[in-house]
């Protein structure tokens, strides 16, 4: 199947890539503008097509008016159930053709990523926590203005 990755360049953030199905154009608002609630429960796979879990939540930075993180529920080797991961939104690629998200990360890398359980969420507004999280995924923090200056 032929796909086309396009980017939203209107945003000052690094654009979220979208893999499109060129044979089908949505009659609705997606994939460029979507209701976040419709994405909850979407599958997340890695670039090898291995299942990494599902989107559990999409976290907004209200003051900045941006998507900050997606929370991934990962059913891996953890015997106590699902482990949750806050992952910078910019790391995801939306595969609109297959109605899923893609992460360029192996299962092993995800299993060792900083995570949490559903009863002990991190303080996501804490900049120190957020800087460490972005560093783990080798991403520049979404609030860093040097990123938008370099993309213009």
N, C-alpha and C positions, 0 to 999 in steps of 0.2 A: 504494500500500500504506500503510495506516495504521500509524504507529509511536508509541511512547510512550517518552519519555525519563524515566527515574527515577534517583534518586540514593541512594547508601548513606550515610545520615546517622549511622550508628553510629561511623564513623571520625572521629578528630580531624583528619585531613587533609581538604583539599578533596576532596569526593567525585568519583569518576570517573563521568561520565555513561554511561548504558547505553541504547542505542536497542534496543527490544524489538519483536519481531514478536508482536502480540497474538493472532494466530491459532494460535500454536504455543508450547506450554510445554515446556521441556526436561524429560525424565525423569531426566536426570543432574544433576550438581552445578552446571552453569553456568546463567546467566551471572554469578550473584552470587559464587560461589566456584568457582574454576577452577584446574586444574593448569597452572602457568606453561608447562610443556613443550608443552602443546597449543596455545599461542598463537604459538610460534616458527614463523616462515614465513608467518604470517597477512599478508594484504595490508594496506597502509596507503594510504588515499586522502585527498585534500583535500576541502573542502566542495563543490567543483565536480565531484567524482567522478574527478579525474585521479589516475592511479597515481603514488604517491610511492615505492613500494618495498615491502619486507617487514620484519617484525620479525626481527631477528637474535639478540637476547638481551634478557633482562629482568634488570636488575641490582638486587640487594637490598641495603639498608642493614641488615646483620645486627644491629648494636648497637641500632638504633632499631626493628627489626622491621617495616620498611616497604619497599614497592617504591620505589626511588629513581629509576631511569631505565629507559627502553626504548631499545635500540639499533636504529636504523633503517638498513637497507641500501638505499641510493638509487642506482639506475642512471640517472644523468643525463647531462650533457654531459662528464663527466670521462672522458678517453680511456684512463686507466689502469685502468678498471674501477669497481667499486662503491666509493662513498664511504660511510663510516659516520658516524652522528650519534647522540650521546647526547641524548635528549630527555626532559625531566621527565615523569614518569608522569602528572601532573595535567593535562597538555596534551591527552592522548588522550581520545577518546570511543570506547567499544566499540560497534560496530554489530553486535549479536548476531544481528539478523535476516539480515545478509549475511555473517556470520563474518569481519569485518574491523575495522580501526580507522580513525578519521577524525581528521585534524588540520586545524585552521583556519589553514592556511599555504599560500601559493602555491608553485609549483615554483621560481620565481625567488628567493623568500625562502629556501627550503630550500637552493638551490644556493650561496647566500652565507652560510649558517649555519656556525658553527664545527663542523668535522668532523675526521675522522681516517681513516687507512687501517687495514686489519686487522692490520698488523704494528706499529703505533705507537699503542696505546691511551693515552688520557690517564689521569692519576692521579685516578680518580673520587672518591676519599676526600678529596682536597684541597679544602678549603672555598673557597679563593680561586677555583679553577677552577669549582666548583659555583655560586658566587654569580654569576660572569660568565655561566655557561650559563643560569641561571634568569632573569637580567636580559635576555638576548637574546630569550627567549620570553615576556618580560613576566609572569613567574610568581614568586610569593613562594616562597622555598625551603621544601621540605617539612618541614624540621626547625624552622622558625620557629614558636615557640609563640604568637606574636601572632595567627597565622591561626586556630588552634583557639579562641582566646579570642573572636574576632570572630564565629565561626560558631555559638557556643553560645547 
